[in-house]
Amino acid sequence: MAAYQSVSVHGGVANADPHGLVMMLLDACAERLTIAAGCIERRDTVRMAKLLHSCVTILAELRGSLNLAAGGPLAENLSSLYDYMIRQVLLANAGSNVSPVREVLSLLNEIRSAWSAIGPQVRSQGSVHPSQASAHAPA
């Protein structure tokens, strides 16, 4: 099963456009946050730490993919939000506290909803353009 999932993920990445790649990262982070929340509640600190570390890596990747020059204030705000989310995940990890995880998951779901909503518009134009409020435009 793990081999199938690995092939499926790698195939999805290879065939995804920039918008789709961001969606995959958002989905992966949300999934890990959800599982980590359960780990905190079950006191499975080893798995929790691995999952939250993965979330920090994903959030850092999302933050690093922002095109601050083309994305303007939206990209700057997203950068600050991703930074805040990273700090909250680290806080959750340090204290085995589920509240920051749930807060980050809520924020991430809002970003995901907005990103999903612009998908058809971005894809119909063939590329991500800053005038469509896309801060994750390729640099």
C-alpha positions in Angstrom: 0.0 0.0 0.0 2.8 2.4 0.9 4.5 1.8 -2.5 1.2 2.5 -4.3 0.8 5.8 -2.4 4.3 6.8 -3.1 3.9 6.2 -6.8 0.5 8.0 -6.7 2.0 11.1 -5.0 5.0 11.2 -7.2 2.8 11.0 -10.3 0.5 13.7 -8.9 3.5 16.0 -8.3 4.9 15.4 -11.8 1.6 16.2 -13.5 0.5 19.1 -11.3 0.6 22.8 -12.3 1.9 25.4 -9.8 -1.6 25.9 -8.4 -2.1 22.1 -8.0 1.3 21.8 -6.2 0.3 24.4 -3.6 -3.0 22.6 -3.1 -1.1 19.4 -2.5 1.1 21.0 0.1 -1.9 22.6 1.8 -3.7 19.2 1.8 -0.7 17.4 3.2 -0.2 19.9 6.0 -3.9 19.8 6.9 -3.8 16.0 7.0 -0.7 15.9 9.2 -2.1 18.5 11.6 -5.3 16.5 12.0 -3.4 13.3 12.8 -1.0 15.2 15.1 -4.0 16.6 17.1 -5.1 13.0 17.6 -1.6 12.0 18.7 -1.6 14.8 21.2 -4.9 13.6 22.7 -3.5 10.0 22.8 -0.2 11.2 24.2 1.7 9.7 21.3 4.5 12.3 21.5 6.9 10.6 19.2 4.5 10.5 16.2 3.2 13.9 17.1 6.7 15.4 17.0 7.4 13.8 13.6 4.1 15.0 12.1 4.5 18.6 13.5 8.1 18.7 12.2 6.7 17.8 8.8 4.1 20.5 9.1 6.8 23.1 9.8 8.7 21.9 6.7 5.6 22.2 4.5 4.7 25.6 5.9 8.2 26.8 5.3 8.0 25.6 1.8 4.7 27.4 1.2 6.3 30.5 2.7 9.4 30.1 0.5 7.3 29.7 -2.6 5.7 33.1 -2.3 6.6 35.6 -4.9 6.9 38.7 -2.7 7.7 41.0 -5.7 4.7 40.0 -7.8 2.3 39.2 -5.0 2.5 42.5 -3.3 0.7 43.0 0.0 -1.1 39.7 -0.3 2.1 37.8 -0.5 3.5 39.8 2.4 0.5 39.0 4.5 0.6 35.3 3.6 4.3 35.3 4.5 3.5 36.7 7.9 0.6 34.3 8.4 2.8 31.3 7.5 5.5 32.5 9.9 2.8 32.8 12.6 1.5 29.3 11.8 5.1 27.9 12.0 5.5 29.4 15.4 2.2 28.0 16.6 3.1 24.5 15.4 6.4 24.8 17.2 4.6 25.9 20.4 2.2 23.0 20.1 5.1 20.6 19.7 7.0 22.0 22.7 4.0 21.8 25.0 2.0 18.9 23.5 -0.9 21.4 23.2 -3.7 20.7 20.8 -5.1 24.3 20.8 -2.4 25.8 18.5 -2.7 22.8 16.2 -6.4 23.4 15.8 -5.9 27.1 15.3 -3.3 26.5 12.5 -5.6 23.9 10.9 -8.4 26.5 10.9 -6.2 29.1 9.3 -4.8 26.6 6.8 -8.3 25.6 5.8 -9.2 29.2 5.1 -6.2 29.6 2.9 -7.0 26.4 1.2 -10.6 27.4 0.5 -9.5 30.7 -1.0 -6.8 29.0 -3.1 -9.2 26.4 -4.3 -11.7 29.1 -5.3 -9.2 30.8 -7.6 -8.2 27.5 -9.2 -10.6 27.6 -12.2 -9.7 31.2 -13.0 -5.9 30.6 -12.7 -6.0 27.4 -14.8 -8.2 29.0 -17.5 -5.5 31.7 -17.9 -2.7 29.1 -18.2 -0.6 30.6 -15.4 -0.7 32.3 -12.1 -0.7 36.1 -12.3 -0.4 38.5 -9.4 -3.4 40.6 -10.5 -5.6 37.5 -9.6 -4.4 37.8 -6.0 -2.1 34.8 -6.4 0.9 35.2 -4.1 2.3 31.8 -5.0 3.2 32.9 -8.5 6.4 31.3 -9.8 9.3 33.7 -9.3 
